[in-house]
Amino acid sequence: MSVMQVTPARWKRAQQWELALWSDPAARKSGDDWNLWWREQFDGYAALPASVDSMIELGCGPFTNTRLILERCRAERVVCSDPLAERYAELPDCWLSQAAAAGRVELDAHAIEELPLDAGSFDVVVMINVLDHVCDAALCLQRAAALLRDGGFLVLGQDLSDDEDIRNFPYDIGHPIRLSLEDVERHLTELRPVLRRVLSREEGRSPDGHSGNLILIGRRSNA
């Protein structure tokens, strides 16, 4: 009963919902979108190296996980990618707009499925709390893994759903994709897990709607 793919029209509706959410100053007031919670689950990103040449966050949102990862892992080139990146950059009170204005990050406004970036371009690829919002989850996982250089790290955090979740919560305008653990990991077999945790429903961030969470840092090795 997983939902791996939706129509472009359905995806656009989800993007409109997301933009409307973050356009509300009240929603932006906290300055965070679960990013601090994810950092805790990833042990402060301690498994990443202290510095790399390049990093990209896919589906970065207005507050990003990048802002926290950079405290542990410095990068010479930082790309924040989100179909709504340019709209978020217009918001006055979010990290992405401030970092872009200061020239600390590059913005990319493509959907993951349409990224015009070469394979093997990045040392770190971040995709946290993203796949629920995409058009084609399988393709996004494949593209994310392909962006890694040899020795590069994929940082992936994902809400998981089982059949019960999908029956009880069949419709969510902002989160059309619903994935099981197998749905995600079957597309990442070429990566070696450096950190892997599967949180139970009770440990997860949204136990009413998700069966758990996958916390994964996988490393590519072509040797």
Rosetta silent file (secondary structure, phi, psi, omega in degrees, C-alpha in Angstrom):
SEQUENCE: MSVMQVTPARWKRAQQWELALWSDPAARKSGDDWNLWWREQFDGYAALPASVDSMIELGCGPFTNTRLILERCRAERVVCSDPLAERYAELPDCWLSQAAAAGRVELDAHAIEELPLDAGSFDVVVMINVLDHVCDAALCLQRAAALLRDGGFLVLGQDLSDDEDIRNFPYDIGHPIRLSLEDVERHLTELRPVLRRVLSREEGRSPDGHSGNLILIGRRSNA
SCORE:     score description
SCORE:     0.000 S_00000001
   1 L     0.000    8.252  178.582    0.000    0.000    0.000 S_00000001
   2 L   -61.584  154.168  174.969    3.017    2.312   -0.210 S_00000001
   3 E  -116.420  104.047 -175.241    2.735    5.447   -2.316 S_00000001
   4 L   -96.751  -21.206 -172.557    5.989    5.834   -4.252 S_00000001
   5 E  -150.128  142.987  175.428    4.882    8.179   -7.035 S_00000001
   6 L  -131.042  169.878  179.607    2.217   10.788   -7.700 S_00000001
   7 L   -72.996  156.251  175.095    1.188   12.827  -10.718 S_00000001
   8 H   -55.838  -36.939  179.594    2.877   16.174  -11.421 S_00000001
   9 H   -64.344  -41.069  178.777   -0.444   17.910  -10.699 S_00000001
  10 H   -65.960  -40.419  178.906   -0.664   16.226   -7.279 S_00000001
  11 H   -63.441  -42.084  179.991    2.947   17.170   -6.530 S_00000001
  12 H   -62.774  -35.954  176.669    2.303   20.804   -7.465 S_00000001
  13 H   -63.824  -39.770  178.347   -0.607   20.933   -5.025 S_00000001
  14 H   -65.406  -37.961  178.032    1.704   19.688   -2.281 S_00000001
  15 H   -66.925  -38.605  177.087    4.249   22.359   -3.170 S_00000001
  16 H   -62.841  -40.463  177.004    1.562   25.041   -3.022 S_00000001
  17 H   -61.794  -44.098 -178.528    0.598   23.786    0.439 S_00000001
  18 H   -63.684  -44.168  179.400    4.238   23.902    1.560 S_00000001
  19 H   -63.921  -41.629  178.851    4.732   27.453    0.293 S_00000001
  20 H   -62.501  -38.851  178.898    1.536   28.622    1.970 S_00000001
  21 H   -59.049  -53.603 -173.284    2.678   27.070    5.247 S_00000001
  22 H   -81.328   -9.600  173.584    6.046   28.821    5.363 S_00000001
  23 H   -76.534  -13.133  178.910    4.680   32.091    4.015 S_00000001
  24 L   -84.323  117.576 -179.888    2.863   32.454    7.330 S_00000001
  25 H   -55.540  -30.383  179.119    5.090   34.354    9.801 S_00000001
  26 H   -64.812  -36.576  178.930    3.599   32.354   12.666 S_00000001
  27 H   -69.286  -29.058 -178.171    4.900   29.110   11.138 S_00000001
  28 H   -87.038   -4.705 -170.506    8.386   30.601   10.821 S_00000001
  29 L   -59.991  -36.567 -176.916    8.458   31.940   14.363 S_00000001
  30 L   -71.973  -21.987 -177.776   10.356   28.983   15.857 S_00000001
  31 L    73.549   17.555 -176.150   13.165   29.280   13.296 S_00000001
  32 L  -155.157  153.327  177.632   13.237   25.505   12.897 S_00000001
  33 L  -133.177   64.826 -178.221   11.383   22.673   11.150 S_00000001
  34 L    69.435    4.222 -176.447   12.315   19.611   13.226 S_00000001
  35 H   -62.817  -37.867  178.445   15.943   20.142   12.194 S_00000001
  36 H   -65.765  -37.511  177.269   17.157   20.126   15.810 S_00000001
  37 H   -63.807  -45.674  179.464   15.309   16.846   16.424 S_00000001
  38 H   -61.968  -41.230  178.836   16.922   15.254   13.380 S_00000001
  39 H   -57.386  -40.917  179.277   20.383   16.405   14.499 S_00000001
  40 H   -62.754  -41.201 -179.899   19.892   14.639   17.804 S_00000001
  41 H   -66.509  -29.298  179.221   18.947   11.389   16.062 S_00000001
  42 L   -90.243   15.702  179.702   22.097   11.643   13.921 S_00000001
  43 H    54.946   41.350  178.963   24.319   12.095   17.029 S_00000001
  44 H    66.271   19.508  179.792   25.150   15.621   15.988 S_00000001
  45 H    61.808   31.610 -177.889   26.399   14.309   12.604 S_00000001
  46 L   -65.115  -19.959 -179.780   29.550   13.047   14.314 S_00000001
  47 L   -75.993  -12.656  179.626   29.989   10.356   11.632 S_00000001
  48 L   -83.869  154.231  176.763   30.739   12.995    8.988 S_00000001
  49 L   -68.265  162.235 -177.555   34.272   14.289    8.380 S_00000001
  50 L   -69.354  -26.157  179.582   35.312   17.640    9.822 S_00000001
  51 E  -153.243  148.333  177.187   35.615   19.200    6.363 S_00000001
  52 E  -141.956  169.023  177.166   34.732   18.391    2.757 S_00000001
  53 E   -78.062  -40.698 -171.552   34.940   20.139   -0.586 S_00000001
  54 E  -147.706  145.583  179.180   31.233   20.117   -1.434 S_00000001
  55 E  -143.994  143.760  174.304   27.823   19.487    0.098 S_00000001
  56 E  -133.718  138.194  171.060   24.267   19.685   -1.200 S_00000001
  57 E  -110.146  124.883  179.718   20.985   19.513    0.684 S_00000001
  58 E   -94.526  133.667 -176.940   18.030   18.307   -1.348 S_00000001
  59 L    62.842   49.271 -167.559   14.616   19.628   -0.345 S_00000001
  60 L   -69.177  -27.903 -175.760   16.301   21.997    2.085 S_00000001
  61 L    69.632 -179.257 -174.892   13.255   24.022    3.130 S_00000001
  62 L   -77.201  -22.519 -175.971   13.542   27.521    4.608 S_00000001
  63 L  -107.926  -26.310  171.027   15.542   26.599    7.718 S_00000001
  64 L    67.767  151.629  165.313   17.632   23.686    6.387 S_00000001
  65 L   -86.722  -18.631  179.179   19.593   20.923    8.062 S_00000001
  66 H   -54.668  -42.478 -175.287   22.649   22.465    6.411 S_00000001
  67 H   -58.814  -31.028 -179.375   22.855   25.183    9.033 S_00000001
  68 H   -89.600  -36.643  178.769   23.399   22.530   11.728 S_00000001
  69 H   -64.572  -35.790 -179.659   25.560   20.122    9.731 S_00000001
  70 L   -64.589  -18.394  174.923   27.998   22.928    8.946 S_00000001
  71 L   -69.607  -24.004 -179.983   28.711   23.217   12.656 S_00000001
  72 L  -106.871  -34.942 -172.773   30.277   19.739   12.445 S_00000001
  73 L  -130.120  101.852 -179.961   31.291   19.389    8.805 S_00000001
  74 E   -76.853  146.544 -179.069   32.622   22.458    7.009 S_00000001
  75 E  -136.430  137.985  177.779   32.297   22.606    3.226 S_00000001
  76 E   -69.226  -39.958  178.188   33.961   24.820    0.641 S_00000001
  77 E  -120.096  128.775 -179.713   30.910   24.662   -1.623 S_00000001
  78 E  -127.787  122.910  177.997   27.398   24.463   -0.197 S_00000001
  79 E  -114.842  128.477  173.770   24.294   24.074   -2.374 S_00000001
  80 E  -109.443  114.505 -173.468   20.787   24.333   -0.945 S_00000001
  81 E  -114.377  132.129  177.535   18.305   22.822   -3.380 S_00000001
  82 L  -165.966  137.796  176.912   14.534   23.018   -3.177 S_00000001
  83 L   -55.101  -23.480 -179.309   11.846   23.671   -5.814 S_00000001
  84 L  -105.398   15.775 -173.778   10.804   26.596   -3.597 S_00000001
  85 H   -56.878  -44.403 -177.261   14.334   27.822   -2.794 S_00000001
  86 H   -68.193  -31.758  176.317   13.963   31.148   -4.570 S_00000001
  87 H   -71.686  -41.140  177.566   10.652   31.823   -2.826 S_00000001
  88 H   -64.117  -32.405 -179.385   12.124   30.921    0.557 S_00000001
  89 L   -67.330  -13.749  177.135   15.030   33.258   -0.158 S_00000001
  90 L   -88.219  -11.915 -178.629   12.505   36.109   -0.202 S_00000001
  91 L   -76.905  135.522 -170.666   11.356   35.381    3.354 S_00000001
  92 L   -78.535  -17.384 -168.270   12.925   37.841    5.797 S_00000001
  93 L  -130.022   45.019  174.873   13.317   35.605    8.834 S_00000001
  94 L  -134.455  155.326 -174.251   14.697   32.227    7.804 S_00000001
  95 H   -60.464  -40.456 -175.777   18.220   30.852    7.676 S_00000001
  96 H   -61.078  -45.099 -179.196   18.178   30.140    3.946 S_00000001
  97 H   -64.193  -39.154 -179.589   17.423   33.726    2.951 S_00000001
  98 H   -68.499  -42.652 -179.537   20.113   35.068    5.281 S_00000001
  99 H   -68.082  -38.847  178.907   22.749   32.583    4.118 S_00000001
 100 H   -67.195  -41.435  179.791   21.968   33.191    0.434 S_00000001
 101 H   -63.955  -31.912  179.860   22.098   36.973    0.869 S_00000001
 102 L   -85.261   -3.041  179.292   25.492   36.638    2.543 S_00000001
 103 L    75.850   19.264 -178.495   26.809   34.430   -0.265 S_00000001
 104 L   -84.156  -19.899 -179.353   27.395   31.466    2.039 S_00000001
 105 L  -137.184  153.531  169.925   25.280   29.063   -0.035 S_00000001
 106 E   -93.780  142.298  176.901   24.265   28.545   -3.649 S_00000001
 107 E  -101.432  141.343  172.467   20.560   28.197   -4.363 S_00000001
 108 E  -133.820  132.574 -174.055   19.051   25.659   -6.737 S_00000001
 109 L  -113.944   28.271  177.550   15.316   25.609   -7.471 S_00000001
 110 L   -92.509  150.586  165.637   14.937   22.313   -9.355 S_00000001
 111 L   -65.181  151.328 -177.979   12.931   19.309   -8.259 S_00000001
 112 H   -57.518  -39.553 -177.756   15.255   16.438   -7.333 S_00000001
 113 H   -62.860  -18.926 -174.283   13.991   14.432  -10.298 S_00000001
 114 H  -119.003   16.818 -177.174   15.150   17.225  -12.648 S_00000001
 115 L   -59.719  127.167  179.818   18.442   18.313  -11.077 S_00000001
 116 L   -90.699   45.995 -175.929   20.884   19.461  -13.799 S_00000001
 117 L  -115.526  143.585 -177.185   23.915   18.338  -11.766 S_00000001
 118 L   -72.303  146.628  172.553   26.527   15.789  -12.755 S_00000001
 119 L   -60.868  148.754  178.201   26.790   12.445  -11.030 S_00000001
 120 L    69.626   32.099 -174.605   29.665   12.224   -8.576 S_00000001
 121 L   -95.904  -14.728 -168.942   29.628   15.969   -7.819 S_00000001
 122 E  -133.325  147.723  175.421   29.377   16.029   -4.015 S_00000001
 123 E   -83.413  -31.400  178.469   31.111   14.704   -0.919 S_00000001
 124 E  -134.090  129.728  173.720   27.957   14.991    1.211 S_00000001
 125 E  -120.562  125.793 -177.124   24.346   14.762    0.053 S_00000001
 126 E  -112.391  130.334  177.188   21.654   15.555    2.629 S_00000001
 127 E  -145.907   90.060 -173.929   18.027   14.508    2.216 S_00000001
 128 E  -120.786  126.741  177.839   16.101   14.729    5.487 S_00000001
 129 L    59.356   45.692 -172.415   12.327   14.881    5.813 S_00000001
 130 L  -121.741  -42.315 -167.529   12.010   15.237    2.035 S_00000001
 131 H   -63.887  -23.179  175.762   10.696   12.119    0.294 S_00000001
 132 H   -62.920  -19.137 -170.865    7.137   12.615    1.572 S_00000001
 133 H  -104.163   -1.795 -169.858    6.995   15.753   -0.587 S_00000001
 134 L   -90.971  179.181  177.766    8.386   14.558   -3.946 S_00000001
 135 L   -91.877  -41.080 -177.034    6.818   13.363   -7.168 S_00000001
 136 E  -135.945   99.144 -173.917    8.823   10.128   -7.654 S_00000001
 137 H   -65.217  -40.619 -179.608   10.496    8.791   -4.508 S_00000001
 138 H   -61.752  -44.981 -179.976   12.419    5.989   -6.214 S_00000001
 139 H   -65.266  -37.921  179.347   13.941    8.356   -8.751 S_00000001
 140 H   -64.202  -41.763  177.110   14.843   10.845   -6.010 S_00000001
 141 H   -62.311  -42.946  179.102   16.681    8.165   -4.038 S_00000001
 142 H   -63.987  -42.440 -179.928   18.569    7.108   -7.149 S_00000001
 143 H   -66.570  -40.555  179.671   19.501   10.695   -8.005 S_00000001
 144 H   -61.593  -46.669 -179.880   20.636   11.435   -4.462 S_00000001
 145 H   -65.623  -36.917 -177.848   22.928    8.400   -4.359 S_00000001
 146 H   -68.255  -25.222 -179.811   24.285    9.145   -7.838 S_00000001
 147 L   -69.407  -15.182 -175.477   25.377   12.655   -6.797 S_00000001
 148 E   -76.128  137.287  166.625   27.940   11.170   -4.400 S_00000001
 149 E   -73.851  164.895  172.590   31.611   11.018   -5.185 S_00000001
 150 E   -58.935  127.371 -176.582   33.529    7.875   -4.294 S_00000001
 151 E    88.668   -2.932 -177.784   33.839    7.984   -0.515 S_00000001
 152 E   -77.774  164.674 -173.306   30.959   10.457   -0.217 S_00000001
 153 E  -117.402  131.577  169.654   28.217   10.373    2.414 S_00000001
 154 E  -101.303  122.852  177.546   24.432   10.343    2.018 S_00000001
 155 E  -104.453  109.609 -172.116   22.637   11.700    5.095 S_00000001
 156 E  -125.826  121.075  171.872   19.063   10.423    4.918 S_00000001
 157 E  -122.001  129.071 -173.258   16.293   10.874    7.455 S_00000001
 158 E  -144.394  131.255  169.099   12.854    9.601    6.547 S_00000001
 159 E   -67.855  139.910 -178.945    9.449    9.148    8.166 S_00000001
 160 E  -114.990  148.473  179.971    8.187    5.594    7.581 S_00000001
 161 L  -130.328  143.436  172.295    4.638    4.368    7.123 S_00000001
 162 L  -110.457 -178.242 -176.330    3.040    0.947    7.364 S_00000001
 163 H   -60.962  -35.602  179.285   -0.291   -0.269    6.009 S_00000001
 164 H   -62.736  -43.565  178.594   -2.090    0.810    9.164 S_00000001
 165 H   -59.436  -44.650 -175.632   -0.812    4.371    8.797 S_00000001
 166 H   -69.013  -34.851  175.474   -1.909    4.553    5.189 S_00000001
 167 H   -67.481  -43.046 -174.512   -5.381    3.210    6.001 S_00000001
 168 H   -78.743  -26.375 -179.138   -5.845    5.586    8.923 S_00000001
 169 L  -129.593   68.453 -171.100   -4.323    8.632    7.199 S_00000001
 170 L   -74.525  -15.951 -173.466   -5.113    8.106    3.508 S_00000001
 171 L  -139.250  125.292  176.796   -4.946   11.737    2.426 S_00000001
 172 L  -144.379  110.140 -172.382   -2.467   14.467    3.237 S_00000001
 173 L   -61.045  -33.837 -176.726   -2.270   17.333    0.788 S_00000001
 174 L   -88.611  -12.647 -174.197    1.264   18.321    1.783 S_00000001
 175 L  -136.330   73.995 -172.621    2.776   14.835    2.058 S_00000001
 176 L   -74.144  -22.799 -177.338    1.518   12.643   -0.787 S_00000001
 177 L   -89.463  138.212  177.886    4.288   10.017   -0.663 S_00000001
 178 E  -134.013  121.062 -169.683    4.161    7.234    1.987 S_00000001
 179 L  -124.986  144.423  170.647    7.138    4.870    2.262 S_00000001
 180 L   -93.892  169.900  177.141    8.111    1.736    4.159 S_00000001
 181 H   -58.411  -44.086 -179.828   11.641    0.909    5.256 S_00000001
 182 H   -63.398  -38.171  178.565   12.012   -1.555    2.373 S_00000001
 183 H   -55.535  -39.823 -176.856   10.823    1.057   -0.131 S_00000001
 184 H   -79.440  -52.744 -168.426   13.734    3.291    0.859 S_00000001
 185 H   -72.455  -22.366  179.818   16.592    0.884    1.467 S_00000001
 186 L   -67.414  -15.995  178.915   16.166   -1.198   -1.666 S_00000001
 187 L   -96.759    3.060 -174.282   17.399    1.812   -3.658 S_00000001
 188 L  -125.316   25.643 -174.064   20.526    2.321   -1.546 S_00000001
 189 L   -67.772  -19.119 -179.760   22.191   -1.079   -1.664 S_00000001
 190 L   -82.221   -4.127 -179.827   25.398    0.364   -3.154 S_00000001
 191 E  -101.279  141.199  176.817   26.013    2.440   -0.017 S_00000001
 192 E   -92.949  122.842 -179.290   27.750    1.111    3.097 S_00000001
 193 E   -65.598  126.363  172.547   25.940    2.131    6.291 S_00000001
 194 E   -96.857  -36.709  173.533   28.104    4.233    8.604 S_00000001
 195 E  -139.863  128.604  178.241   25.169    5.014   10.895 S_00000001
 196 E  -145.458  123.232  174.239   21.828    3.245   10.696 S_00000001
 197 E  -136.894  143.303  172.018   18.943    3.366   13.117 S_00000001
 198 E  -119.750  107.905 -179.081   15.304    2.501   12.672 S_00000001
 199 E   -78.807  142.244  175.725   13.238    4.252   15.319 S_00000001
 200 L   -73.422  171.504  177.470   10.021    2.655   16.497 S_00000001
 201 L   -55.158  -44.444 -176.638    6.696    4.434   16.354 S_00000001
 202 L   -67.940  -30.385  179.980    7.062    5.457   19.991 S_00000001
 203 L   -83.576  -18.443 -172.218   10.576    6.814   19.415 S_00000001
 204 L   -75.746  175.903 -173.993    9.695    8.655   16.229 S_00000001
 205 L   -85.205  -17.450 -178.895    8.739   12.272   15.738 S_00000001
 206 L  -142.780   71.496 -174.403    5.101   11.682   14.674 S_00000001
 207 L   -62.622  -23.268  179.853    3.811    8.440   16.236 S_00000001
 208 L   -71.684  -23.162 -174.818    0.181    9.193   15.331 S_00000001
 209 L  -124.088   -6.973 -176.636    0.913    9.108   11.614 S_00000001
 210 L  -138.683  142.673 -176.992    4.139    7.155   11.093 S_00000001
 211 L   -76.784  -10.729  178.932    5.375    3.719   12.094 S_00000001
 212 E   162.578 -165.086 -179.238    8.892    5.019   12.719 S_00000001
 213 E  -141.263  142.754  171.519   11.894    6.775   11.230 S_00000001
 214 E   -98.278  127.484  175.770   14.976    5.758    9.293 S_00000001
 215 E  -116.592  111.335 -172.328   18.202    7.447   10.379 S_00000001
 216 E  -140.190  130.683  163.281   20.941    6.628    7.862 S_00000001
 217 E  -119.623  113.121 -179.741   24.372    7.846    6.874 S_00000001
 218 E  -112.919  146.140 -176.973   25.585    5.721    3.991 S_00000001
 219 E  -118.113  133.653  178.215   28.964    5.937    2.271 S_00000001
 220 E   -84.309  134.172  173.275   29.668    5.264   -1.376 S_00000001
 221 L  -138.674  118.194  179.580   32.665    3.133   -2.246 S_00000001
 222 L   -92.455    6.107 -178.395   33.406    2.168   -5.823 S_00000001
 223 L   -72.475    0.000    0.000   36.403    0.039   -4.806 S_00000001
